[in-house]
């Protein structure tokens, strides 16, 4: 008497990855809000200094342009190096 050979069962489907936790998903908007508020405070300070001391208008403009270039390059590098979501 021979026993029937069992048929192999297919591999189970891979489990889906869980969504981001509530803490992580709430942290990003908070960081964006803090960054925007910080930019507004610094911009208001620079506006005040420029109004109080008009001779500093040109050096502050050059400094702001330099900082803008650094932030732009950093943002582009982060966007290029970050993993793409599907």
N, CA, C and O atoms as CSV, one atom per row, in Angstrom:
chain,resi,resn,atom,element,x,y,z
A,1,UNK,N,N,0.813,-1.161,0.000
A,1,UNK,CA,C,0.000,0.000,0.000
A,1,UNK,C,C,0.875,1.249,0.000
A,1,UNK,O,O,1.720,1.477,0.866
A,2,UNK,N,N,0.626,1.982,-0.963
A,2,UNK,CA,C,1.400,3.226,-1.062
A,2,UNK,C,C,0.547,4.397,-0.591
A,2,UNK,O,O,-0.671,4.430,-0.768
A,3,UNK,N,N,1.219,5.325,-0.002
A,3,UNK,CA,C,0.515,6.516,0.471
A,3,UNK,C,C,0.554,7.573,-0.621
A,3,UNK,O,O,1.539,7.681,-1.350
A,4,UNK,N,N,-0.516,8.352,-0.734
A,4,UNK,CA,C,-0.492,9.407,-1.754
A,4,UNK,C,C,0.513,10.487,-1.368
A,4,UNK,O,O,0.679,10.837,-0.200
A,5,UNK,N,N,1.159,10.987,-2.382
A,5,UNK,CA,C,2.144,12.054,-2.126
A,5,UNK,C,C,1.408,13.381,-1.916
A,5,UNK,O,O,0.511,13.728,-2.683
A,6,UNK,N,N,1.784,14.099,-0.901
A,6,UNK,CA,C,1.104,15.376,-0.649
A,6,UNK,C,C,1.514,16.409,-1.706
A,6,UNK,O,O,2.665,16.451,-2.141
A,7,UNK,N,N,0.574,17.215,-2.093
A,7,UNK,CA,C,0.880,18.277,-3.061
A,7,UNK,C,C,1.495,19.452,-2.307
A,7,UNK,O,O,1.034,19.814,-1.225
A,8,UNK,N,N,2.519,20.032,-2.875
A,8,UNK,CA,C,3.174,21.157,-2.174
A,8,UNK,C,C,2.232,22.367,-2.128
A,8,UNK,O,O,1.533,22.669,-3.095
A,9,UNK,N,N,2.235,23.034,-1.001
A,9,UNK,CA,C,1.409,24.242,-0.864
A,9,UNK,C,C,2.213,25.441,-1.349
A,9,UNK,O,O,3.420,25.517,-1.118
A,10,UNK,N,N,1.556,26.368,-2.016
A,10,UNK,CA,C,2.294,27.544,-2.482
A,10,UNK,C,C,2.732,28.415,-1.310
A,10,UNK,O,O,2.122,28.406,-0.241
A,11,UNK,N,N,3.789,29.154,-1.538
A,11,UNK,CA,C,4.295,30.047,-0.494
A,11,UNK,C,C,3.245,31.110,-0.178
A,11,UNK,O,O,2.560,31.585,-1.084
A,12,UNK,N,N,3.110,31.485,1.082
A,12,UNK,CA,C,2.138,32.530,1.422
A,12,UNK,C,C,2.583,33.875,0.846
A,12,UNK,O,O,3.769,34.110,0.611
A,13,UNK,N,N,1.617,34.732,0.629
A,13,UNK,CA,C,1.926,36.057,0.104
A,13,UNK,C,C,2.703,36.853,1.143
A,13,UNK,O,O,2.484,36.686,2.343
A,14,UNK,N,N,3.603,37.712,0.694
A,14,UNK,CA,C,4.354,38.529,1.674
A,14,UNK,C,C,3.404,39.479,2.400
A,14,UNK,O,O,2.450,39.992,1.815
A,15,UNK,N,N,3.678,39.698,3.662
A,15,UNK,CA,C,2.842,40.576,4.459
A,15,UNK,C,C,3.073,42.034,4.056
A,15,UNK,O,O,4.214,42.427,3.814
A,16,UNK,N,N,2.030,42.830,3.981
A,16,UNK,CA,C,2.229,44.246,3.646
A,16,UNK,C,C,2.905,44.967,4.801
A,16,UNK,O,O,2.750,44.588,5.962
A,17,UNK,N,N,3.645,45.997,4.472
A,17,UNK,CA,C,4.312,46.767,5.514
A,17,UNK,C,C,3.280,47.633,6.221
A,17,UNK,O,O,2.375,48.167,5.581
A,18,UNK,N,N,3.407,47.775,7.519
A,18,UNK,CA,C,2.418,48.580,8.248
A,18,UNK,C,C,2.575,50.058,7.908
A,18,UNK,O,O,3.677,50.495,7.577
A,19,UNK,N,N,1.503,50.831,7.980
A,19,UNK,CA,C,1.616,52.266,7.701
A,19,UNK,C,C,2.434,52.952,8.782
A,19,UNK,O,O,2.686,52.391,9.848
A,20,UNK,N,N,2.839,54.175,8.483
A,20,UNK,CA,C,3.642,54.925,9.437
A,20,UNK,C,C,2.846,55.139,10.718
A,20,UNK,O,O,1.626,55.302,10.695
A,21,UNK,N,N,3.558,55.135,11.819
A,21,UNK,CA,C,2.871,55.314,13.094
A,21,UNK,C,C,2.361,56.740,13.222
A,21,UNK,O,O,2.803,57.631,12.496
A,22,UNK,N,N,1.439,56.955,14.138
A,22,UNK,CA,C,0.858,58.274,14.337
A,22,UNK,C,C,1.891,59.304,14.742
A,22,UNK,O,O,1.785,60.472,14.367
A,23,UNK,N,N,2.888,58.888,15.502
A,23,UNK,CA,C,3.925,59.817,15.941
A,23,UNK,C,C,4.754,60.297,14.765
A,23,UNK,O,O,5.040,61.489,14.656
A,24,UNK,N,N,5.138,59.399,13.898
A,24,UNK,CA,C,5.961,59.772,12.751
A,24,UNK,C,C,5.178,60.646,11.789
A,24,UNK,O,O,5.708,61.632,11.276
A,25,UNK,N,N,3.929,60.301,11.538
A,25,UNK,CA,C,3.147,61.080,10.581
A,25,UNK,C,C,2.792,62.454,11.143
A,25,UNK,O,O,2.590,63.388,10.368
A,26,UNK,N,N,2.710,62.607,12.448
A,26,UNK,CA,C,2.414,63.909,13.052
A,26,UNK,C,C,3.673,64.752,13.213
A,26,UNK,O,O,3.584,65.969,13.373
A,27,UNK,N,N,4.833,64.127,13.173
A,27,UNK,CA,C,6.082,64.854,13.380
A,27,UNK,C,C,6.439,65.719,12.174
A,27,UNK,O,O,6.957,66.823,12.341
A,28,UNK,N,N,6.174,65.239,10.978
A,28,UNK,CA,C,6.545,65.982,9.769
A,28,UNK,C,C,5.820,67.325,9.682
A,28,UNK,O,O,6.484,68.338,9.465
A,29,UNK,N,N,4.489,67.389,9.840
A,29,UNK,CA,C,3.842,68.702,9.801
A,29,UNK,C,C,4.319,69.642,10.910
A,29,UNK,O,O,4.408,70.853,10.711
A,30,UNK,N,N,4.625,69.076,12.076
A,30,UNK,CA,C,5.134,69.895,13.171
A,30,UNK,C,C,6.487,70.507,12.811
A,30,UNK,O,O,6.725,71.686,13.071
A,31,UNK,N,N,7.356,69.722,12.226
A,31,UNK,CA,C,8.664,70.237,11.818
A,31,UNK,C,C,8.529,71.287,10.727
A,31,UNK,O,O,9.263,72.275,10.729
A,32,UNK,N,N,7.608,71.091,9.802
A,32,UNK,CA,C,7.377,72.086,8.751
A,32,UNK,C,C,6.877,73.386,9.367
A,32,UNK,O,O,7.327,74.464,8.982
A,33,UNK,N,N,5.947,73.297,10.322
A,33,UNK,CA,C,5.426,74.490,10.988
A,33,UNK,C,C,6.525,75.230,11.735
A,33,UNK,O,O,6.607,76.456,11.652
A,34,UNK,N,N,7.366,74.514,12.459
A,34,UNK,CA,C,8.469,75.138,13.191
A,34,UNK,C,C,9.434,75.814,12.227
A,34,UNK,O,O,9.904,76.920,12.493
A,35,UNK,N,N,9.733,75.157,11.108
A,35,UNK,CA,C,10.638,75.734,10.124
A,35,UNK,C,C,10.053,77.018,9.531
A,35,UNK,O,O,10.765,78.012,9.379
A,36,UNK,N,N,8.772,77.001,9.198
A,36,UNK,CA,C,8.129,78.196,8.624
A,36,UNK,C,C,8.129,79.334,9.635
A,36,UNK,O,O,8.421,80.476,9.278
A,37,UNK,N,N,7.805,79.041,10.893
A,37,UNK,CA,C,7.819,80.084,11.921
A,37,UNK,C,C,9.227,80.644,12.126
A,37,UNK,O,O,9.394,81.848,12.321
A,38,UNK,N,N,10.220,79.789,12.082
A,38,UNK,CA,C,11.602,80.238,12.232
A,38,UNK,C,C,12.008,81.152,11.076
A,38,UNK,O,O,12.659,82.175,11.292
A,39,UNK,N,N,11.629,80.791,9.866
A,39,UNK,CA,C,11.941,81.632,8.705
A,39,UNK,C,C,11.245,82.990,8.820
A,39,UNK,O,O,11.829,84.018,8.478
A,40,UNK,N,N,9.999,82.996,9.302
A,40,UNK,CA,C,9.276,84.264,9.465
A,40,UNK,C,C,9.952,85.143,10.514
A,40,UNK,O,O,10.097,86.347,10.300
A,41,UNK,N,N,10.365,84.570,11.635
A,41,UNK,CA,C,11.021,85.351,12.691
A,41,UNK,C,C,12.354,85.905,12.197
A,41,UNK,O,O,12.663,87.072,12.435
A,42,UNK,N,N,13.139,85.092,11.519
A,42,UNK,CA,C,14.428,85.566,11.002
A,42,UNK,C,C,14.213,86.629,9.935
A,42,UNK,O,O,14.931,87.627,9.899
A,43,UNK,N,N,13.231,86.421,9.071
A,43,UNK,CA,C,12.932,87.427,8.045
A,43,UNK,C,C,12.489,88.742,8.643
A,43,UNK,O,O,12.883,89.806,8.166
A,44,UNK,N,N,11.666,88.683,9.692
A,44,UNK,CA,C,11.237,89.915,10.354
A,44,UNK,C,C,12.418,90.620,11.005
A,44,UNK,O,O,12.507,91.847,10.966
A,45,UNK,N,N,13.315,89.862,11.598
A,45,UNK,CA,C,14.520,90.461,12.191
A,45,UNK,C,C,15.394,91.136,11.148
A,45,UNK,O,O,15.898,92.236,11.372
A,46,UNK,N,N,15.574,90.483,10.014
A,46,UNK,CA,C,16.373,91.087,8.944
A,46,UNK,C,C,15.692,92.328,8.379
A,46,UNK,O,O,16.361,93.306,8.044
A,47,UNK,N,N,14.378,92.293,8.273
A,47,UNK,CA,C,13.637,93.468,7.801
A,47,UNK,C,C,13.805,94.636,8.768
A,47,UNK,O,O,13.990,95.776,8.342
A,48,UNK,N,N,13.741,94.354,10.070
A,48,UNK,CA,C,13.924,95.405,11.065
A,48,UNK,C,C,15.334,95.998,10.989
A,48,UNK,O,O,15.500,97.217,11.010
A,49,UNK,N,N,16.340,95.135,10.903
A,49,UNK,CA,C,17.724,95.623,10.835
A,49,UNK,C,C,17.927,96.456,9.580
A,49,UNK,O,O,18.606,97.482,9.622
A,50,UNK,N,N,17.350,96.032,8.469
A,50,UNK,CA,C,17.495,96.786,7.216
A,50,UNK,C,C,16.792,98.133,7.318
A,50,UNK,O,O,17.310,99.130,6.814
A,51,UNK,N,N,15.629,98.189,7.956
A,51,UNK,CA,C,14.922,99.462,8.104
A,51,UNK,C,C,15.655,100.389,9.064
A,51,UNK,O,O,15.694,101.600,8.844
A,52,UNK,N,N,16.241,99.831,10.135
A,52,UNK,CA,C,16.940,100.659,11.119
A,52,UNK,C,C,18.304,101.118,10.606
A,52,UNK,O,O,18.757,102.209,10.952
A,53,UNK,N,N,18.947,100.315,9.804
A,53,UNK,CA,C,20.285,100.632,9.285
A,53,UNK,C,C,20.298,100.410,7.780
A,53,UNK,O,O,20.675,99.329,7.327
A,54,UNK,N,N,19.899,101.400,6.995
A,54,UNK,CA,C,19.799,101.215,5.530
A,54,UNK,C,C,21.119,100.833,4.863
A,54,UNK,O,O,21.113,100.241,3.783
A,55,UNK,N,N,22.241,101.161,5.484
A,55,UNK,CA,C,23.529,100.829,4.877
A,55,UNK,C,C,23.766,99.311,4.849
A,55,UNK,O,O,24.601,98.824,4.087
A,56,UNK,N,N,23.034,98.577,5.677
A,56,UNK,CA,C,23.204,97.120,5.706
A,56,UNK,C,C,22.329,96.391,4.700
A,56,UNK,O,O,22.345,95.161,4.650
A,57,UNK,N,N,21.566,97.122,3.897
A,57,UNK,CA,C,20.641,96.485,2.957
A,57,UNK,C,C,21.383,95.606,1.950
A,57,UNK,O,O,20.971,94.474,1.696
A,58,UNK,N,N,22.455,96.111,1.385
A,58,UNK,CA,C,23.182,95.332,0.374
A,58,UNK,C,C,23.886,94.117,0.984
A,58,UNK,O,O,23.761,93.024,0.432
A,59,UNK,N,N,24.623,94.250,2.099
A,59,UNK,CA,C,25.244,93.041,2.673
A,59,UNK,C,C,24.220,91.984,3.108
A,59,UNK,O,O,24.467,90.787,2.962
A,60,UNK,N,N,23.073,92.424,3.643
A,60,UNK,CA,C,22.055,91.456,4.048
A,60,UNK,C,C,21.430,90.766,2.838
A,60,UNK,O,O,21.080,89.589,2.912
A,61,UNK,N,N,21.288,91.484,1.730
A,61,UNK,CA,C,20.750,90.880,0.511
A,61,UNK,C,C,21.691,89.802,-0.018
A,61,UNK,O,O,21.255,88.728,-0.430
A,62,UNK,N,N,22.991,90.106,0.002
A,62,UNK,CA,C,23.979,89.126,-0.465
A,62,UNK,C,C,23.997,87.913,0.461
A,62,UNK,O,O,24.093,86.779,-0.007
A,63,UNK,N,N,23.906,88.144,1.776
A,63,UNK,CA,C,23.904,87.036,2.724
A,63,UNK,C,C,22.651,86.180,2.541
A,63,UNK,O,O,22.738,84.952,2.572
A,64,UNK,N,N,21.492,86.806,2.352
A,64,UNK,CA,C,20.252,86.058,2.138
A,64,UNK,C,C,20.321,85.242,0.855
A,64,UNK,O,O,19.830,84.114,0.809
A,65,UNK,N,N,20.926,85.803,-0.186
A,65,UNK,CA,C,21.071,85.058,-1.444
A,65,UNK,C,C,21.981,83.839,-1.244
A,65,UNK,O,O,21.706,82.764,-1.776
A,66,UNK,N,N,23.042,84.008,-0.493
A,66,UNK,CA,C,23.942,82.885,-0.228
A,66,UNK,C,C,23.266,81.778,0.558
A,66,UNK,O,O,23.438,80.598,0.252
A,67,UNK,N,N,22.489,82.157,1.582
A,67,UNK,CA,C,21.777,81.164,2.376
A,67,UNK,C,C,20.725,80.461,1.521
A,67,UNK,O,O,20.508,79.258,1.662
A,68,UNK,N,N,20.073,81.214,0.634
A,68,UNK,CA,C,19.075,80.616,-0.253
A,68,UNK,C,C,19.702,79.576,-1.168
A,68,UNK,O,O,19.118,78.517,-1.398
A,69,UNK,N,N,20.872,79.867,-1.684
A,69,UNK,CA,C,21.568,78.904,-2.548
A,69,UNK,C,C,21.913,77.637,-1.772
A,69,UNK,O,O,21.740,76.528,-2.279
A,70,UNK,N,N,22.402,77.799,-0.539
A,70,UNK,CA,C,22.766,76.630,0.275
A,70,UNK,C,C,21.526,75.777,0.565
A,70,UNK,O,O,21.580,74.553,0.444
A,71,UNK,N,N,20.403,76.415,0.949
A,71,UNK,CA,C,19.179,75.663,1.217
A,71,UNK,C,C,18.649,74.976,-0.040
A,71,UNK,O,O,18.140,73.857,0.027
A,72,UNK,N,N,18.770,75.645,-1.182
A,72,UNK,CA,C,18.294,75.047,-2.427
A,72,UNK,C,C,19.106,73.809,-2.787
A,72,UNK,O,O,18.542,72.777,-3.149
A,73,UNK,N,N,20.405,73.908,-2.688
A,73,UNK,CA,C,21.270,72.764,-3.000
A,73,UNK,C,C,21.001,71.621,-2.024
A,73,UNK,O,O,20.941,70.460,-2.430
A,74,UNK,N,N,20.840,71.944,-0.737
A,74,UNK,CA,C,20.552,70.914,0.259
A,74,UNK,C,C,19.228,70.229,-0.029
A,74,UNK,O,O,19.128,69.005,0.064
A,75,UNK,N,N,18.213,71.006,-0.377
A,75,UNK,CA,C,16.907,70.431,-0.691
A,75,UNK,C,C,16.949,69.523,-1.903
A,75,UNK,O,O,16.322,68.464,-1.913
A,76,UNK,N,N,17.683,69.931,-2.919
A,76,UNK,CA,C,17.802,69.098,-4.118
A,76,UNK,C,C,18.533,67.793,-3.794
A,76,UNK,O,O,18.134,66.723,-4.254
A,77,UNK,N,N,19.600,67.884,-3.004
A,77,UNK,CA,C,20.330,66.666,-2.640
A,77,UNK,C,C,19.470,65.730,-1.802
A,77,UNK,O,O,19.510,64.517,-2.004
A,78,UNK,N,N,18.702,66.264,-0.876
A,78,UNK,CA,C,17.817,65.417,-0.070
A,78,UNK,C,C,16.776,64.751,-0.956
A,78,UNK,O,O,16.478,63.568,-0.791
A,79,UNK,N,N,16.223,65.511,-1.896
A,79,UNK,CA,C,15.205,64.947,-2.794
A,79,UNK,C,C,15.801,63.850,-3.676
A,79,UNK,O,O,15.139,62.849,-3.949
A,80,UNK,N,N,17.019,64.026,-4.114
A,80,UNK,CA,C,17.636,63.025,-4.983
A,80,UNK,C,C,18.049,61.767,-4.209
A,80,UNK,O,O,17.998,60.662,-4.750
A,81,UNK,N,N,18.454,61.934,-2.952
A,81,UNK,CA,C,18.948,60.801,-2.190
A,81,UNK,C,C,17.864,60.070,-1.408
A,81,UNK,O,O,18.093,58.956,-0.937
A,82,UNK,N,N,16.703,60.668,-1.263
A,82,UNK,CA,C,15.649,60.017,-0.480
A,82,UNK,C,C,15.026,58.892,-1.303
A,82,UNK,O,O,14.930,58.983,-2.527
A,83,UNK,N,N,14.605,57.832,-0.613
A,83,UNK,CA,C,13.962,56.723,-1.347
A,83,UNK,C,C,12.614,57.173,-1.906
A,83,UNK,O,O,11.892,57.959,-1.293
A,84,UNK,N,N,12.309,56.657,-3.070
A,84,UNK,CA,C,11.054,57.019,-3.733
A,84,UNK,C,C,9.924,56.184,-3.172
A,84,UNK,O,O,10.081,54.981,-2.967
A,85,UNK,N,N,8.788,56.809,-2.921
A,85,UNK,CA,C,7.616,56.080,-2.442
A,85,UNK,C,C,6.820,55.586,-3.637
A,85,UNK,O,O,6.733,56.258,-4.664
A,86,UNK,N,N,6.247,54.417,-3.490
A,86,UNK,CA,C,5.459,53.846,-4.591
A,86,UNK,C,C,4.048,53.683,-4.160
A,86,UNK,O,O,3.214,53.218,-4.938
